[in-house]
Amino acid sequence: MDIAPAIRLRDLKKTYVVSERESGLRAALASLIHRRKTEVRAVDGITFDLAPGEIVGFLGPNGAGKTTTLKMLSGLLHPTSGEVSVLSYVPWKRDRAFLRQITLVMGQRNQLVWDIPAADSFELNRAIYRIPPADYRSTLDELIALLELEPLLAKPVRNLSLGERMKCEIAAALLHRPGVVFLDEPTIGLDVTMQRRIRTFIAEYNRRTGATVLLTSHYMADVEALCKRVIVIHHGKLLFDGELADLVQRFTAHKTIVVQLKDCAADLRAYGEVVSCEDGRLTLRVPKAETARVTEQILAELPVIDLTVEDPPIEEVIEHVFARGAA
């Protein structure tokens, strides 16, 4: 028996009509009579499915259509055309049963009340979602333990640091235990330690609840740590949908060889493109097909202390995908 997808998109499109005019008084007066308009396709025919329990990275440069897509999936925007199903609901109909099963966390938006303690905002969410007291207490205790929130509950939100506030924002969004979680840049602006804690929490929440997670992030460490599968869009169009490892294999033509030598005195350009050579640490970029031959040659000819062969950084892969999409 086939399991229905938690999220299903078919040829999803969102087009905005934007007014344009040149600068200057004359253009301003002319626009009162005849306003020039143009269409902007924020999302242009996206199709994909997400299975229950998946954590999927949703990637693209600024303006690619990621946030617009998340807003349509959560019911905040109505698409221009196409079909969307989230947990078998049509999002923009805003059924109460649907809203009780999803959540949208945006890293640059606040849902907590600024002047009251975080605990009071949690209690407000309990009332909005009509969570039974016993369930609320159990879920809150779990979130407090996972996110280490105990010292923060009595502080007014305005007194929290960005990282502390983000942890409380995530907890507030998950009090009703949603089955689908949309995360739009949840770690933006956070330090490395806090990013790691948020990632660990998301993975643990997914493991404990089986929630489906669609994650956008410009921090590739988030994607590598959480997502086996990624969906890449550019200018509103889908460029790639598949496993992260396949993305690396498909869109890179080289590998990186890192060699620890006794010194870097010799001319090393014969082995490949020299990226750097400092303090005896040599980094080479070589074509995939040449990796085995070059590695064997280096081991035979150079005073090697250590050697590793690596795929290029995921940031470099994504940039290459975007460049191909733009072309």
DRENDO-1510 file (C-alpha; in Angstrom, 1 decimal, always signed):
<recs>
REC; n; res; u; v; w
REC; 1; MET; +0.0; +0.0; +0.0 .
REC; 2; ASP; +1.4; +3.4; -1.1 .
REC; 3; ILE; +1.8; +6.0; +1.6 .
REC; 4; ALA; +0.4; +9.4; +0.6 .
REC; 5; PRO; +3.0; +12.2; +0.6 .
REC; 6; ALA; +2.9; +14.7; +3.4 .
REC; 7; ILE; +3.5; +17.5; +1.0 .
REC; 8; ARG; +2.6; +17.4; -2.7 .
REC; 9; LEU; +3.1; +20.2; -5.3 .
REC; 10; ARG; +2.1; +20.1; -9.0 .
REC; 11; ASP; +3.2; +22.8; -11.4 .
REC; 12; LEU; +3.0; +25.5; -8.6 .
REC; 13; LYS; +3.2; +29.1; -9.8 .
REC; 14; LYS; +3.1; +32.5; -8.2 .
REC; 15; THR; +3.2; +35.6; -10.3 .
REC; 16; TYR; +3.2; +39.2; -9.0 .
REC; 17; VAL; +2.2; +42.3; -11.0 .
REC; 18; VAL; +4.7; +45.1; -10.2 .
REC; 19; SER; +4.4; +48.8; -11.2 .
REC; 20; GLU; +7.4; +50.4; -12.7 .
REC; 21; ARG; +8.4; +54.0; -13.5 .
REC; 22; GLU; +11.6; +55.9; -14.2 .
REC; 23; SER; +12.9; +58.4; -11.6 .
REC; 24; GLY; +12.0; +62.1; -11.9 .
REC; 25; LEU; +9.0; +64.5; -11.7 .
REC; 26; ARG; +8.0; +64.0; -15.3 .
REC; 27; ALA; +7.9; +60.2; -14.9 .
REC; 28; ALA; +6.0; +60.5; -11.7 .
REC; 29; LEU; +3.3; +62.7; -13.3 .
REC; 30; ALA; +3.1; +60.4; -16.3 .
REC; 31; SER; +2.6; +57.4; -14.1 .
REC; 32; LEU; -0.6; +59.0; -12.7 .
REC; 33; ILE; -2.2; +58.6; -16.2 .
REC; 34; HIS; -0.5; +55.5; -17.5 .
REC; 35; ARG; +1.2; +53.1; -15.1 .
REC; 36; ARG; +3.6; +50.6; -16.6 .
REC; 37; LYS; +3.4; +47.2; -15.1 .
REC; 38; THR; +5.4; +44.0; -15.4 .
REC; 39; GLU; +4.9; +40.4; -14.3 .
REC; 40; VAL; +7.4; +38.8; -11.9 .
REC; 41; ARG; +7.3; +35.0; -11.7 .
REC; 42; ALA; +8.4; +34.3; -8.1 .
REC; 43; VAL; +7.6; +30.6; -8.5 .
REC; 44; ASP; +7.5; +29.1; -12.0 .
REC; 45; GLY; +6.1; +25.6; -12.2 .
REC; 46; ILE; +7.5; +23.7; -9.3 .
REC; 47; THR; +6.6; +20.0; -8.8 .
REC; 48; PHE; +7.8; +17.7; -6.0 .
REC; 49; ASP; +6.6; +15.4; -3.2 .
REC; 50; LEU; +7.8; +15.0; +0.4 .
REC; 51; ALA; +7.2; +11.8; +2.2 .
REC; 52; PRO; +6.1; +11.7; +5.9 .
REC; 53; GLY; +9.1; +12.1; +8.2 .
REC; 54; GLU; +11.5; +13.5; +5.6 .
REC; 55; ILE; +13.9; +16.4; +6.3 .
REC; 56; VAL; +14.5; +18.1; +3.0 .
REC; 57; GLY; +16.8; +21.0; +2.3 .
REC; 58; PHE; +15.1; +23.7; +0.1 .
REC; 59; LEU; +17.9; +25.7; -1.5 .
REC; 60; GLY; +18.3; +28.7; -3.8 .
REC; 61; PRO; +19.9; +32.2; -3.9 .
REC; 62; ASN; +18.0; +35.3; -2.6 .
REC; 63; GLY; +15.0; +35.9; -4.7 .
REC; 64; ALA; +14.8; +32.3; -5.9 .
REC; 65; GLY; +11.2; +31.8; -4.6 .
REC; 66; LYS; +11.9; +29.8; -1.5 .
REC; 67; THR; +10.0; +31.9; +1.0 .
REC; 68; THR; +7.2; +32.5; -1.4 .
REC; 69; THR; +6.8; +28.7; -1.8 .
REC; 70; LEU; +6.8; +28.2; +2.0 .
REC; 71; LYS; +4.1; +30.9; +2.4 .
REC; 72; MET; +2.0; +29.1; -0.1 .
REC; 73; LEU; +2.5; +25.7; +1.6 .
REC; 74; SER; +1.5; +27.2; +4.9 .
REC; 75; GLY; -1.5; +29.0; +3.5 .
REC; 76; LEU; -0.3; +32.6; +3.8 .
REC; 77; LEU; -0.4; +33.1; +0.0 .
REC; 78; HIS; -2.7; +31.9; -2.7 .
REC; 79; PRO; -0.9; +30.5; -5.8 .
REC; 80; THR; -1.5; +31.9; -9.2 .
REC; 81; SER; -2.0; +28.3; -10.5 .
REC; 82; GLY; -1.1; +24.8; -9.7 .
REC; 83; GLU; -2.0; +22.2; -7.0 .
REC; 84; VAL; -0.8; +21.9; -3.4 .
REC; 85; SER; -1.6; +19.4; -0.8 .
REC; 86; VAL; -0.2; +19.4; +2.8 .
REC; 87; LEU; -1.4; +16.5; +4.9 .
REC; 88; SER; -4.2; +16.2; +2.4 .
REC; 89; TYR; -5.4; +19.8; +3.0 .
REC; 90; VAL; -5.4; +22.7; +0.6 .
REC; 91; PRO; -3.3; +25.2; +2.6 .
REC; 92; TRP; -5.0; +28.5; +1.5 .
REC; 93; LYS; -8.4; +27.2; +2.7 .
REC; 94; ARG; -7.0; +27.6; +6.2 .
REC; 95; ASP; -8.9; +24.8; +7.8 .
REC; 96; ARG; -8.5; +24.8; +11.6 .
REC; 97; ALA; -7.5; +21.1; +11.4 .
REC; 98; PHE; -4.8; +22.0; +8.9 .
REC; 99; LEU; -3.4; +24.9; +11.0 .
REC; 100; ARG; -3.2; +22.7; +14.1 .
REC; 101; GLN; -0.8; +20.4; +12.2 .
REC; 102; ILE; +1.7; +22.7; +10.6 .
REC; 103; THR; +4.0; +25.5; +11.7 .
REC; 104; LEU; +6.2; +28.1; +10.0 .
REC; 105; VAL; +9.4; +29.4; +11.7 .
REC; 106; MET; +11.0; +32.3; +10.0 .
REC; 107; GLY; +14.4; +33.3; +11.4 .
REC; 108; GLN; +13.8; +37.1; +10.9 .
REC; 109; ARG; +10.2; +37.2; +12.2 .
REC; 110; ASN; +8.9; +37.3; +15.8 .
REC; 111; GLN; +5.9; +35.5; +17.2 .
REC; 112; LEU; +6.7; +36.0; +20.8 .
REC; 113; VAL; +5.3; +39.1; +22.6 .
REC; 114; TRP; +8.2; +41.5; +23.1 .
REC; 115; ASP; +7.4; +42.8; +26.6 .
REC; 116; ILE; +6.4; +39.7; +28.5 .
REC; 117; PRO; +8.3; +36.6; +29.6 .
REC; 118; ALA; +8.7; +33.8; +27.1 .
REC; 119; ALA; +6.7; +31.5; +29.4 .
REC; 120; ASP; +3.6; +33.8; +29.0 .
REC; 121; SER; +3.9; +33.7; +25.2 .
REC; 122; PHE; +4.0; +29.9; +25.5 .
REC; 123; GLU; +0.8; +30.0; +27.6 .
REC; 124; LEU; -0.8; +32.3; +25.0 .
REC; 125; ASN; +0.0; +29.7; +22.3 .
REC; 126; ARG; -1.5; +27.0; +24.4 .
REC; 127; ALA; -4.8; +28.9; +24.6 .
REC; 128; ILE; -4.8; +29.7; +20.8 .
REC; 129; TYR; -4.2; +26.0; +19.9 .
REC; 130; ARG; -6.5; +24.8; +22.7 .
REC; 131; ILE; -3.8; +22.3; +23.9 .
REC; 132; PRO; -5.0; +20.2; +26.9 .
REC; 133; PRO; -3.1; +21.2; +30.0 .
REC; 134; ALA; -1.5; +17.8; +30.5 .
REC; 135; ASP; -0.3; +17.6; +26.9 .
REC; 136; TYR; +1.0; +21.2; +27.0 .
REC; 137; ARG; +3.0; +20.5; +30.2 .
REC; 138; SER; +4.4; +17.3; +28.8 .
REC; 139; THR; +5.4; +18.9; +25.5 .
REC; 140; LEU; +6.8; +22.1; +27.2 .
REC; 141; ASP; +8.9; +20.0; +29.6 .
REC; 142; GLU; +10.3; +18.1; +26.6 .
REC; 143; LEU; +11.2; +21.3; +24.7 .
REC; 144; ILE; +12.7; +22.9; +27.8 .
REC; 145; ALA; +15.0; +19.9; +28.2 .
REC; 146; LEU; +16.0; +19.7; +24.5 .
REC; 147; LEU; +16.6; +23.4; +24.0 .
REC; 148; GLU; +17.9; +24.2; +27.5 .
REC; 149; LEU; +15.2; +26.9; +28.1 .
REC; 150; GLU; +14.8; +26.8; +31.9 .
REC; 151; PRO; +16.9; +29.9; +32.6 .
REC; 152; LEU; +15.1; +31.9; +29.8 .
REC; 153; LEU; +11.4; +31.3; +30.7 .
REC; 154; ALA; +11.0; +34.2; +33.2 .
REC; 155; LYS; +12.9; +36.8; +31.1 .
REC; 156; PRO; +11.0; +39.3; +29.0 .
REC; 157; VAL; +11.7; +38.5; +25.3 .
REC; 158; ARG; +13.3; +41.9; +24.7 .
REC; 159; ASN; +16.1; +40.9; +27.2 .
REC; 160; LEU; +17.0; +37.7; +25.4 .
REC; 161; SER; +19.9; +37.4; +23.0 .
REC; 162; LEU; +19.3; +36.5; +19.4 .
REC; 163; GLY; +20.2; +32.9; +20.0 .
REC; 164; GLU; +18.1; +32.6; +23.1 .
REC; 165; ARG; +15.1; +34.3; +21.4 .
REC; 166; MET; +15.4; +31.9; +18.4 .
REC; 167; LYS; +15.3; +28.9; +20.8 .
REC; 168; CYS; +12.2; +30.3; +22.4 .
REC; 169; GLU; +10.6; +31.0; +19.0 .
REC; 170; ILE; +11.2; +27.4; +17.9 .
REC; 171; ALA; +9.7; +26.1; +21.1 .
REC; 172; ALA; +6.6; +28.3; +20.8 .
REC; 173; ALA; +6.1; +27.0; +17.2 .
REC; 174; LEU; +6.2; +23.4; +18.3 .
REC; 175; LEU; +4.1; +23.4; +21.4 .
REC; 176; HIS; +1.1; +22.0; +19.4 .
REC; 177; ARG; +3.4; +19.2; +18.1 .
REC; 178; PRO; +2.9; +19.9; +14.3 .
REC; 179; GLY; +3.3; +17.1; +11.8 .
REC; 180; VAL; +4.8; +19.4; +9.2 .
REC; 181; VAL; +7.4; +22.0; +10.0 .
REC; 182; PHE; +8.5; +24.7; +7.6 .
REC; 183; LEU; +11.8; +26.3; +8.7 .
REC; 184; ASP; +12.9; +29.5; +6.8 .
REC; 185; GLU; +16.5; +30.4; +7.8 .
REC; 186; PRO; +16.1; +29.2; +11.5 .
REC; 187; THR; +19.8; +29.7; +12.3 .
REC; 188; ILE; +20.4; +33.1; +10.5 .
REC; 189; GLY; +22.6; +35.4; +12.5 .
REC; 190; LEU; +23.4; +32.9; +15.2 .
REC; 191; ASP; +26.9; +32.0; +16.3 .
REC; 192; VAL; +28.4; +28.6; +15.4 .
REC; 193; THR; +27.6; +27.0; +18.8 .
REC; 194; MET; +24.0; +28.1; +18.7 .
REC; 195; GLN; +23.6; +26.9; +15.1 .
REC; 196; ARG; +24.9; +23.5; +16.1 .
REC; 197; ARG; +22.4; +23.3; +19.0 .
REC; 198; ILE; +19.5; +24.3; +16.8 .
REC; 199; ARG; +20.5; +21.6; +14.2 .
REC; 200; THR; +20.8; +19.0; +16.9 .
REC; 201; PHE; +17.3; +19.9; +18.2 .
REC; 202; ILE; +15.7; +19.7; +14.8 .
REC; 203; ALA; +17.2; +16.3; +14.2 .
REC; 204; GLU; +16.0; +15.1; +17.6 .
REC; 205; TYR; +12.5; +16.5; +17.2 .
REC; 206; ASN; +12.2; +14.8; +13.8 .
REC; 207; ARG; +13.4; +11.5; +15.3 .
REC; 208; ARG; +10.9; +11.7; +18.3 .
REC; 209; THR; +7.8; +12.9; +16.5 .
REC; 210; GLY; +8.3; +11.8; +12.8 .
REC; 211; ALA; +7.5; +15.3; +11.7 .
REC; 212; THR; +8.1; +16.3; +8.0 .
REC; 213; VAL; +10.6; +19.2; +7.8 .
REC; 214; LEU; +11.2; +21.5; +4.9 .
REC; 215; LEU; +14.3; +23.6; +5.6 .
REC; 216; THR; +15.7; +26.7; +3.9 .
REC; 217; SER; +19.1; +27.9; +4.9 .
REC; 218; HIS; +22.1; +29.7; +3.5 .
REC; 219; TYR; +24.3; +27.8; +6.0 .
REC; 220; MET; +25.4; +24.7; +4.2 .
REC; 221; ALA; +26.4; +23.1; +7.5 .
REC; 222; ASP; +22.6; +23.0; +8.4 .
REC; 223; VAL; +21.9; +21.2; +5.1 .
REC; 224; GLU; +24.8; +18.7; +5.4 .
REC; 225; ALA; +23.9; +17.9; +9.0 .
REC; 226; LEU; +20.2; +17.4; +8.6 .
REC; 227; CYS; +19.2; +16.7; +4.9 .
REC; 228; LYS; +19.9; +13.6; +2.8 .
REC; 229; ARG; +17.7; +15.1; +0.1 .
REC; 230; VAL; +17.8; +18.6; -1.3 .
REC; 231; ILE; +15.6; +20.6; -3.7 .
REC; 232; VAL; +17.3; +23.5; -5.5 .
REC; 233; ILE; +15.4; +26.3; -7.2 .
REC; 234; HIS; +16.6; +29.4; -9.1 .
REC; 235; HIS; +14.5; +32.2; -10.6 .
REC; 236; GLY; +11.4; +30.2; -9.4 .
REC; 237; LYS; +12.3; +27.1; -11.4 .
REC; 238; LEU; +13.4; +23.7; -10.0 .
REC; 239; LEU; +17.0; +22.8; -10.9 .
REC; 240; PHE; +17.6; +19.7; -8.9 .
REC; 241; ASP; +15.7; +17.3; -6.7 .
REC; 242; GLY; +17.6; +14.4; -5.2 .
REC; 243; GLU; +20.1; +13.2; -2.7 .
REC; 244; LEU; +22.8; +15.6; -1.5 .
REC; 245; ALA; +25.5; +13.1; -2.5 .
REC; 246; ASP; +24.1; +12.9; -6.0 .
REC; 247; LEU; +24.1; +16.7; -6.3 .
REC; 248; VAL; +27.9; +16.7; -5.5 .
REC; 249; GLN; +28.5; +14.0; -8.1 .
REC; 250; ARG; +26.4; +15.5; -10.8 .
REC; 251; PHE; +27.6; +19.2; -10.6 .
REC; 252; THR; +31.3; +18.9; -9.8 .
REC; 253; ALA; +34.0; +17.8; -12.3 .
REC; 254; HIS; +36.8; +17.7; -9.8 .
REC; 255; LYS; +38.0; +16.4; -6.4 .
REC; 256; THR; +40.3; +18.0; -3.8 .
REC; 257; ILE; +43.4; +16.2; -2.7 .
REC; 258; VAL; +44.9; +17.4; +0.6 .
REC; 259; VAL; +48.5; +16.3; +1.3 .
REC; 260; GLN; +50.6; +16.9; +4.3 .
REC; 261; LEU; +54.3; +17.2; +3.2 .
REC; 262; LYS; +57.6; +17.8; +4.9 .
REC; 263; ASP; +57.8; +21.0; +2.9 .
REC; 264; CYS; +56.3; +22.7; -0.2 .
REC; 265; ALA; +59.6; +23.6; -1.8 .
REC; 266; ALA; +59.1; +21.6; -5.1 .
REC; 267; ASP; +57.1; +22.8; -8.1 .
REC; 268; LEU; +53.8; +21.0; -7.6 .
REC; 269; ARG; +51.8; +22.2; -10.6 .
REC; 270; ALA; +52.4; +19.0; -12.5 .
REC; 271; TYR; +50.1; +17.2; -10.2 .
REC; 272; GLY; +47.1; +19.5; -10.6 .
REC; 273; GLU; +45.8; +23.0; -9.8 .
REC; 274; VAL; +47.5; +24.1; -6.7 .
REC; 275; VAL; +44.9; +25.8; -4.5 .
REC; 276; SER; +47.3; +26.4; -1.6 .
REC; 277; CYS; +50.5; +25.2; +0.0 .
REC; 278; GLU; +51.3; +26.5; +3.4 .
REC; 279; ASP; +53.3; +24.9; +6.3 .
REC; 280; GLY; +53.7; +21.7; +4.3 .
REC; 281; ARG; +49.9; +21.4; +3.7 .
REC; 282; LEU; +49.2; +21.1; +0.0 .
REC; 283; THR; +45.7; +21.4; -1.5 .
REC; 284; LEU; +45.2; +20.4; -5.1 .
REC; 285; ARG; +42.1; +20.5; -7.4 .
REC; 286; VAL; +42.2; +17.6; -10.0 .
REC; 287; PRO; +39.7; +16.2; -12.5 .
REC; 288; LYS; +37.6; +13.3; -11.1 .
REC; 289; ALA; +38.9; +11.0; -13.8 .
REC; 290; GLU; +42.5; +11.8; -12.8 .
REC; 291; THR; +42.2; +11.4; -9.1 .
REC; 292; ALA; +43.4; +7.9; -8.8 .
REC; 293; ARG; +46.4; +8.4; -11.1 .
REC; 294; VAL; +47.4; +11.7; -9.4 .
REC; 295; THR; +47.1; +10.2; -5.9 .
REC; 296; GLU; +49.3; +7.3; -6.9 .
REC; 297; GLN; +51.9; +9.7; -8.4 .
REC; 298; ILE; +52.0; +11.9; -5.3 .
REC; 299; LEU; +52.5; +8.9; -3.0 .
REC; 300; ALA; +55.3; +7.6; -5.2 .
REC; 301; GLU; +57.2; +10.9; -5.8 .
REC; 302; LEU; +56.6; +13.2; -2.8 .
REC; 303; PRO; +57.6; +12.9; +0.9 .
REC; 304; VAL; +53.9; +12.4; +2.0 .
REC; 305; ILE; +53.1; +12.4; +5.7 .
REC; 306; ASP; +49.3; +12.2; +5.2 .
REC; 307; LEU; +46.9; +12.3; +2.3 .
REC; 308; THR; +43.1; +12.6; +1.9 .
REC; 309; VAL; +40.8; +12.9; -1.1 .
REC; 310; GLU; +37.7; +15.0; -0.6 .
REC; 311; ASP; +34.7; +16.2; -2.6 .
REC; 312; PRO; +34.6; +20.0; -3.0 .
REC; 313; PRO; +32.8; +22.0; -0.2 .
REC; 314; ILE; +29.0; +21.9; -0.6 .
REC; 315; GLU; +29.0; +25.7; -0.9 .
REC; 316; GLU; +31.1; +25.5; -4.0 .
REC; 317; VAL; +28.7; +22.8; -5.5 .
REC; 318; ILE; +25.7; +25.0; -4.8 .
REC; 319; GLU; +27.3; +28.0; -6.4 .
REC; 320; HIS; +28.0; +25.9; -9.5 .
REC; 321; VAL; +24.4; +24.8; -9.6 .
REC; 322; PHE; +23.2; +28.4; -9.4 .
REC; 323; ALA; +25.6; +29.5; -12.1 .
REC; 324; ARG; +24.3; +26.8; -14.4 .
REC; 325; GLY; +20.7; +27.7; -13.6 .
REC; 326; ALA; +21.4; +31.4; -14.4 .
REC; 327; ALA; +23.0; +30.3; -17.7 .
</recs>
